[in-house]
């Protein structure tokens, strides 16, 4: 028997005593109970952590952002299709833990504070990563092209708590909404075509709408027969705007350029991430174990949190034939110039006032306005001696300029119009200045009115007066068969009615006019009066400055009051004052050999202006469409002015003479 020293014997006696044995058994039971409690706590920990994460997600995300980023291994690389730009909003999503009891949430917050932070950080990383992914991963030539719609991609298991035992397993599911354009689309120049794509699965959040709104520009390439994307809008023929409307995308195509009509292929194949959600699915546990002596520390197992991230994409699959149709050029039938100031007082400076109607602003514009001071020393041949242009480029070296209008001088106004787009001027186009018909000449890119108006510069009129009676003297109103027309009418000295021309119209459609300007354009001309044809006398008058005609103005020819019908007139719409009159009188005759001349017969409606009783004399109608062969059809200023002088001579001479008579 082995001997023991006294200390060993004493220790053995103590250990083997009943009291000490009871203490050891009691300690062992307490240790076992503690181990059981630790195991239970370990099992409850994941669910409680998830609940705590849902309640305190924002704080945990901020606190754990840095360690979670370090804990994410390379295996967490997102699939190629998720590399498209992603909205920032879904990054705040976290695994759902609605099933965790409230008590477990509190326990988890104390036992595993890092778990919610790591999970939230993983969710943010998984959703936000596509927004920063390398360019080109959205292209169908990348990995995303090999994945079918709604493909599930296993992300693997990641320890995001740096040894804490919490791991996250993320499965990515991609959803695609295909945006396909009809195979054939027609675009008319200046118009737009709009097409709405289907609603995007998962919807379109409000925040990233500006990110997915795009405007692309395309140039029509005739060589390849396709629309080629360009960056500069000025080089584009077609613009394409992609924008969200509600939960779908809308495409607006516009033909804006100058490409010729034809068909071009438009293609676009790429995908854009518009929404993403992160959802908790389940939790897996790898149980804890006791290692070594019961006095040793309890070693917990690992917890795997399973979650699913849904990525929602719009996928453009556009391959369409775009037919471009250039707008047909419009042959303009009417040209209008408004607001021309023609009542300058002595000392006033010329200024540009002409405008075009708003409805025609896209068809033509004012190229320039011109005033010319005319030398009236020879009324039969007016000559311009000074000029004013609204376009300074029109002046030539040595040209005398008009700085101020001078009293007693006669001025002629001209205006040129410049066409816009593909518009043209019709051959029978009518041109009006301040509502009055004016002769014009077609130019290379518009029209030029060489004598649109004229003005004898005089002091302003303090009081306008009505003309009660138009008195015409010395008019020859009867002829025999075979006689040639002669014009002898005049007015008393100081008359305020200024005759511009006399004319005859026959019942057979023949005409004759005293003024060469109108007479030269008559085709069925009266060279001699024919028997059996009834002829009617007419006269064209203007009111003197400061005077106007009224509907009650009477007409007296050769001392006898004569009825008339107004074929045409120029008047002020506000006041009703009439400034010019084309009159068809009641004086008629029918040659029958040497028949006596008819006498004027009073008319009960004498002096009543009735524009509907008869048409404007044929000579005046023809004047509205003068033969262009007699005038230079060119844009050259010298040629145009030569034509203008021929047109304006008679009218200008009459106005100057009348003004001089009044001055005398």
SULVENSUL-V296180 format. One record per residue. N is the residue number from 1. SS is DSSP state (2 for helix, 1 for strand, 0 for the rest). PSI is psi in degrees with one decimal (* if undefined). NEAR is the number of other ideal C-beta (glycine too) atoms within 12 Angstrom. Layout:
<<N	SS	PSI	NEAR> <N	SS	PSI	NEAR>>
This chain:
<<1	0	130.8	3> <2	0	135.6	7> <3	0	149.3	7> <4	0	149.1	12> <5	0	167.0	10> <6	2	-38.8	10> <7	2	-41.0	10> <8	2	-40.5	13> <9	2	-39.5	14> <10	2	-42.1	13> <11	2	-40.3	14> <12	2	-42.0	15> <13	2	-39.1	15> <14	2	-43.8	16> <15	2	-32.4	15> <16	0	-0.9	13> <17	0	150.2	14> <18	2	-37.9	12> <19	2	-47.3	13> <20	2	-38.6	16> <21	2	-39.4	14> <22	2	-39.3	12> <23	2	-40.8	15> <24	2	-40.7	19> <25	2	-38.3	14> <26	2	-42.3	14> <27	2	-38.3	16> <28	2	-41.6	17> <29	2	-40.5	15> <30	2	-40.5	16> <31	2	-40.2	21> <32	2	-42.4	18> <33	2	-41.2	15> <34	2	-41.6	19> <35	2	-41.9	26> <36	2	-41.5	18> <37	2	-40.4	18> <38	2	-40.8	24> <39	2	-44.5	22> <40	2	-43.5	20> <41	2	-38.6	25> <42	2	-39.1	32> <43	2	-35.7	24> <44	2	-16.1	31> <45	2	-49.2	40> <46	2	-46.0	44> <47	2	-38.9	37> <48	2	-37.5	36> <49	2	-40.3	47> <50	2	-42.4	42> <51	2	-41.9	35> <52	2	-36.9	39> <53	2	-42.7	48> <54	2	-35.5	32> <55	2	-29.3	24> <56	0	41.8	27> <57	2	-46.4	33> <58	2	-43.6	20> <59	2	-39.3	17> <60	2	-36.2	36> <61	2	-43.6	30> <62	2	-39.4	18> <63	2	-32.4	21> <64	0	10.1	37> <65	2	-46.1	26> <66	2	-50.5	16> <67	2	-34.7	26> <68	2	-38.3	35> <69	2	-35.6	22> <70	2	-27.5	17> <71	2	-8.7	30> <72	0	114.7	34> <73	0	174.6	20> <74	2	-23.1	10> <75	2	-13.2	18> <76	2	7.4	31> <77	0	130.3	24> <78	0	153.0	35> <79	0	159.9	34> <80	2	-38.7	31> <81	2	-19.9	38> <82	2	9.2	46> <83	2	-0.5	32> <84	0	160.9	41> <85	0	134.2	33> <86	0	145.4	41> <87	0	153.4	33> <88	0	-26.6	23> <89	2	-47.1	24> <90	2	-15.4	33> <91	2	-21.2	33> <92	2	-6.4	23> <93	0	149.4	36> <94	0	160.2	41> <95	0	140.6	44> <96	0	135.0	26> <97	0	44.1	34> <98	0	-24.5	17> <99	0	-8.4	19> <100	0	128.7	31> <101	0	158.9	17> <102	2	-37.7	18> <103	2	-36.6	16> <104	2	-30.0	30> <105	2	-41.8	30> <106	2	-39.6	20> <107	2	-39.6	27> <108	2	-36.1	38> <109	2	-28.5	28> <110	2	-38.5	17> <111	2	-43.2	30> <112	0	75.5	37> <113	2	-23.0	26> <114	2	-19.7	33> <115	2	-49.5	52> <116	2	-39.2	47> <117	2	-43.1	38> <118	2	-40.0	44> <119	2	-45.8	51> <120	2	-38.6	44> <121	2	-37.9	43> <122	2	-39.7	49> <123	2	-43.5	44> <124	2	-39.9	36> <125	2	-41.2	38> <126	2	-33.1	45> <127	2	-39.5	40> <128	2	-20.1	33> <129	2	-39.7	36> <130	2	-28.2	41> <131	2	-23.9	32> <132	2	10.5	19> <133	0	161.1	30> <134	0	143.9	19> <135	0	143.9	14> <136	0	-14.9	17> <137	0	-11.8	32> <138	0	-16.1	37> <139	0	143.2	23> <140	0	-12.6	25> <141	0	-11.5	14> <142	0	-164.5	23> <143	2	-30.4	24> <144	2	-24.5	35> <145	2	-26.6	24> <146	2	-6.2	14> <147	0	131.4	26> <148	0	166.1	15> <149	0	146.8	21> <150	0	29.4	20> <151	0	140.8	24> <152	1	133.3	20> <153	1	117.1	28> <154	1	131.2	19> <155	1	-9.8	35> <156	1	-175.7	21> <157	1	133.4	25> <158	1	128.4	34> <159	1	106.2	29> <160	0	7.2	48> <161	0	15.3	35> <162	0	56.2	22> <163	0	3.7	14> <164	0	-8.2	29> <165	0	-4.6	29> <166	1	123.4	49> <167	1	149.9	36> <168	1	129.9	51> <169	1	108.6	32> <170	1	128.8	45> <171	1	125.6	28> <172	1	129.7	40> <173	1	119.9	33> <174	1	134.1	39> <175	1	133.4	32> <176	1	133.9	37> <177	1	113.4	32> <178	1	131.2	24> <179	1	104.8	35> <180	0	132.7	23> <181	0	148.0	31> <182	0	151.4	20> <183	0	-24.7	17> <184	1	127.5	16> <185	1	135.7	32> <186	1	127.6	23> <187	1	124.2	38> <188	1	135.3	21> <189	0	133.3	27> <190	0	-3.4	21> <191	0	168.0	19> <192	1	153.8	21> <193	1	128.5	30> <194	1	136.1	20> <195	1	131.3	27> <196	1	125.0	22> <197	1	168.4	32> <198	1	161.4	20> <199	1	141.5	21> <200	0	129.1	34> <201	0	133.3	26> <202	0	-9.2	26> <203	0	169.5	25> <204	0	112.6	34> <205	0	161.2	28> <206	0	-37.3	17> <207	0	-43.0	18> <208	0	16.0	30> <209	2	-37.4	26> <210	2	-24.7	15> <211	2	-38.5	26> <212	2	0.0	38> <213	0	126.6	23> <214	1	147.3	26> <215	1	119.2	22> <216	1	148.9	29> <217	1	138.9	25> <218	1	141.9	38> <219	1	135.4	29> <220	1	112.3	35> <221	1	105.8	23> <222	0	-31.6	18> <223	0	-45.3	10> <224	0	-11.2	14> <225	0	29.9	19> <226	1	165.4	24> <227	1	115.2	38> <228	1	129.4	24> <229	1	135.2	26> <230	1	160.5	20> <231	0	-26.7	13> <232	0	121.4	13> <233	2	-29.6	20> <234	2	-19.4	13> <235	2	-3.8	20> <236	0	148.9	27> <237	0	-26.0	36> <238	1	136.7	43> <239	1	144.8	31> <240	1	120.1	40> <241	1	121.1	26> <242	1	120.0	32> <243	1	146.9	25> <244	1	137.6	33> <245	1	109.4	21> <246	0	-124.8	16> <247	0	20.1	23> <248	1	165.2	24> <249	1	144.2	37> <250	1	135.3	30> <251	1	128.3	36> <252	1	115.7	28> <253	1	136.4	37> <254	1	133.8	28> <255	1	102.3	35> <256	0	-18.9	30> <257	0	-167.9	27> <258	0	20.9	20> <259	0	149.9	28> <260	0	160.4	18> <261	0	145.5	22> <262	1	177.4	24> <263	1	137.7	23> <264	1	143.9	34> <265	1	128.1	27> <266	1	124.5	40> <267	1	146.6	26> <268	1	124.9	33> <269	1	96.4	22> <270	1	171.4	34> <271	1	147.6	42> <272	1	132.0	41> <273	1	124.8	48> <274	1	-16.7	45> <275	1	156.2	42> <276	1	142.7	44> <277	1	149.8	33> <278	1	124.3	40> <279	1	134.9	26> <280	1	137.7	36> <281	1	-47.3	24> <282	1	174.9	22> <283	1	132.0	35> <284	1	143.9	19> <285	1	140.3	23> <286	1	105.3	19> <287	0	154.3	17> <288	0	160.6	25> <289	1	158.5	17> <290	0	129.2	22> <291	0	124.7	14> <292	0	-152.4	10> <293	0	145.8	11> <294	0	-22.8	20> <295	0	-12.5	16> <296	0	167.0	12> <297	0	142.0	16> <298	0	130.7	25> <299	1	107.6	18> <300	0	160.3	30> <301	0	-162.1	24> <302	1	155.1	30> <303	1	128.4	39> <304	1	116.8	29> <305	1	124.2	46> <306	1	130.9	30> <307	1	162.3	39> <308	1	128.9	31> <309	1	125.7	46> <310	1	120.0	33> <311	1	131.2	53> <312	1	123.2	39> <313	1	149.5	45> <314	1	131.3	44> <315	1	110.2	36> <316	1	122.7	32> <317	1	68.6	24> <318	1	124.8	32> <319	1	85.4	21> <320	1	153.6	31> <321	1	115.4	22> <322	1	117.1	39> <323	1	117.5	29> <324	1	129.4	36> <325	1	111.8	21> <326	0	139.5	24> <327	0	135.5	21> <328	0	137.6	14> <329	0	142.6	16> <330	0	127.1	21> <331	1	110.2	18> <332	1	131.6	32> <333	1	-21.9	18> <334	1	139.2	26> <335	1	134.5	43> <336	1	135.3	35> <337	1	125.7	41> <338	1	166.8	23> <339	0	26.1	19> <340	0	125.9	34> <341	0	121.7	26> <342	0	20.3	30> <343	0	47.5	23> <344	0	140.5	31> <345	0	159.1	19> <346	0	134.9	19> <347	0	-14.9	15> <348	0	149.8	25> <349	0	143.7	18> <350	0	151.7	32> <351	0	157.2	19> <352	0	119.3	23> <353	0	-13.0	24> <354	0	144.1	35> <355	1	165.5	23> <356	0	152.7	31> <357	0	146.6	22> <358	2	-33.7	10> <359	2	-20.8	13> <360	2	5.4	26> <361	0	-25.3	17> <362	0	-1.5	18> <363	0	-39.5	30> <364	1	167.6	36> <365	1	168.6	26> <366	1	119.9	36> <367	1	-49.6	32> <368	1	161.1	31> <369	1	156.1	36> <370	1	136.0	40> <371	1	138.5	44> <372	1	131.9	40> <373	1	123.7	34> <374	1	136.1	37> <375	1	112.6	22> <376	0	18.8	32> <377	0	-29.9	15> <378	0	94.2	14> <379	0	-24.3	24> <380	0	-14.6	19> <381	0	85.4	18> <382	0	142.2	35> <383	1	129.0	23> <384	1	134.4	35> <385	1	-13.8	21> <386	1	156.4	27> <387	1	154.4	31> <388	1	130.5	32> <389	1	140.9	28> <390	0	-21.6	26> <391	0	108.3	18> <392	2	-22.1	14> <393	2	-13.7	10> <394	2	-16.2	24> <395	0	145.0	19> <396	0	156.7	13> <397	0	136.6	6> <398	0	-2.7	8> <399	0	132.1	19> <400	0	132.0	16> <401	1	149.5	22> <402	0	112.2	32> <403	0	-37.8	16> <404	0	146.5	21> <405	0	141.7	31> <406	0	142.0	25> <407	0	138.6	20> <408	0	-5.3	19> <409	0	151.1	31> <410	1	132.9	40> <411	1	145.2	43> <412	1	135.9	44> <413	1	136.0	44> <414	1	156.5	46> <415	1	142.9	47> <416	1	138.6	41> <417	1	145.2	42> <418	1	128.7	24> <419	1	153.1	30> <420	0	155.7	23> <421	0	-134.7	22> <422	0	20.1	21> <423	0	152.2	27> <424	1	166.2	24> <425	1	124.2	33> <426	1	153.6	20> <427	1	-32.3	16> <428	1	27.2	17> <429	1	141.5	32> <430	1	140.2	26> <431	1	136.6	39> <432	1	137.9	30> <433	1	120.5	38> <434	0	34.2	27> <435	0	-4.4	24> <436	1	137.1	28> <437	1	141.1	30> <438	1	146.9	37> <439	0	145.5	39> <440	0	161.8	43> <441	1	131.4	39> <442	1	134.3	30> <443	1	-177.2	29> <444	0	-37.8	17> <445	0	38.1	20> <446	1	-139.7	32> <447	1	147.3	44> <448	1	125.8	42> <449	1	102.1	46> <450	1	-25.8	42> <451	1	63.2	42> <452	1	-29.1	42> <453	1	168.1	39> <454	1	166.8	42> <455	1	131.8	37> <456	1	111.8	39> <457	0	117.5	32> <458	0	167.8	30> <459	0	150.4	21> <460	0	149.8	16> <461	0	123.7	17> <462	0	-35.9	8> <463	0	125.1	9> <464	0	143.6	22> <465	1	144.8	18> <466	1	147.9	25> <467	0	114.4	33> <468	0	-35.9	20> <469	1	132.8	25> <470	1	116.9	41> <471	1	118.5	30> <472	1	127.7	39> <473	1	153.1	21> <474	0	16.4	18> <475	0	133.8	34> <476	0	116.3	27> <477	0	9.2	35> <478	0	138.3	29> <479	0	160.2	35> <480	0	163.0	22> <481	0	131.1	20> <482	0	-12.5	17> <483	0	147.9	24> <484	0	147.5	17> <485	0	141.0	34> <486	0	151.6	19> <487	0	119.4	29> <488	0	6.5	19> <489	0	149.6	36> <490	1	179.9	22> <491	0	157.0	32> <492	0	154.6	19> <493	0	133.8	13> <494	0	8.8	16> <495	0	146.2	26> <496	0	4.0	31> <497	1	121.3	39> <498	1	106.4	38> <499	1	135.6	40> <500	1	-32.5	36> <501	1	158.9	34> <502	1	156.8	39> <503	1	155.9	43> <504	1	142.1	48> <505	1	133.5	40> <506	1	156.6	34> <507	0	-14.8	21> <508	0	10.5	20> <509	0	3.1	21> <510	0	159.2	27> <511	1	160.8	38> <512	1	143.7	38> <513	1	145.4	35> <514	0	-22.1	32> <515	0	132.4	30> <516	2	-35.8	22> <517	2	-45.3	33> <518	2	-35.2	35> <519	2	-33.2	31> <520	0	-15.3	22> <521	0	3.2	29> <522	0	129.0	33> <523	0	-43.5	17> <524	0	80.8	20> <525	1	142.5	25> <526	0	100.4	34> <527	0	-30.7	17> <528	0	146.4	21> <529	0	137.4	33> <530	0	145.0	28> <531	0	146.7	21> <532	0	-7.2	16> <533	0	131.6	26> <534	1	129.9	22> <535	1	139.5	39> <536	1	139.3	37> <537	1	139.0	42> <538	1	160.8	47> <539	1	144.6	44> <540	1	126.6	41> <541	1	152.1	41> <542	1	150.7	36> <543	1	147.1	35> <544	0	162.3	34> <545	0	131.1	27> <546	0	-0.6	23> <547	1	160.8	30> <548	1	154.2	33> <549	1	161.6	39> <550	0	167.6	28> <551	0	-16.6	25> <552	0	3.3	19> <553	0	132.3	34> <554	1	155.3	29> <555	1	123.9	44> <556	1	119.3	31> <557	1	123.2	41> <558	0	39.4	25> <559	0	-2.4	17> <560	1	130.1	24> <561	1	136.0	27> <562	0	138.4	36> <563	0	160.2	31> <564	1	163.5	41> <565	1	139.4	33> <566	1	115.1	37> <567	1	-33.7	31> <568	1	156.5	29> <569	1	162.2	33> <570	1	126.3	27> <571	1	168.8	24> <572	0	122.9	18> <573	0	-32.3	12> <574	0	-48.7	6> <575	0	-23.8	13> <576	0	3.2	17> <577	0	140.3	25> <578	1	130.7	33> <579	1	-26.5	34> <580	1	149.7	35> <581	1	126.6	42> <582	1	115.4	40> <583	1	129.9	49> <584	1	111.6	37> <585	1	173.1	45> <586	1	4.7	31> <587	1	116.2	40> <588	1	160.2	29> <589	1	154.8	33> <590	1	107.2	24> <591	0	131.2	29> <592	0	76.9	20> <593	0	-120.6	15> <594	0	41.9	13> <595	0	145.0	17> <596	0	152.1	13> <597	0	134.8	22> <598	0	149.3	24> <599	0	146.9	18> <600	0	136.0	27> <601	0	131.0	18> <602	0	148.9	18> <603	0	131.8	22> <604	0	-27.1	10> <605	0	26.1	20> <606	0	132.8	28> <607	0	-2.0	31> <608	0	121.1	22> <609	0	119.6	30> <610	0	97.9	19> <611	0	-14.4	21> <612	0	-10.3	11> <613	0	-33.6	19> <614	0	165.9	25> <615	0	162.6	21> <616	0	141.1	30> <617	0	144.4	42> <618	2	-31.6	35> <619	2	-39.8	45> <620	2	-36.5	37> <621	2	-43.5	25> <622	2	-32.7	27> <623	2	-27.2	33> <624	2	-19.9	26> <625	0	66.9	23> <626	0	154.9	32> <627	0	121.1	20> <628	2	-12.2	20> <629	2	-18.7	11> <630	2	-4.5	18> <631	0	151.4	28> <632	0	119.6	24> <633	0	75.7	23> <634	0	162.6	19> <635	0	0.1	26> <636	0	129.4	17> <637	2	-40.8	30> <638	2	-45.3	15> <639	2	-41.0	19> <640	2	-39.7	36> <641	2	-35.8	32> <642	2	-42.1	24> <643	2	-40.6	32> <644	2	-40.4	39> <645	2	-38.6	34> <646	2	-35.8	27> <647	2	-40.9	35> <648	2	-13.4	40> <649	2	-53.2	29> <650	2	-47.2	31> <651	2	-46.6	38> <652	2	-42.4	40> <653	2	-40.7	27> <654	2	-43.2	33> <655	2	-43.1	35> <656	2	-44.0	35> <657	2	-42.1	25> <658	2	-42.7	34> <659	2	-39.5	29> <660	2	-37.6	20> <661	2	-41.7	19> <662	2	-39.8	23> <663	2	-38.1	16> <664	0	*	9>>
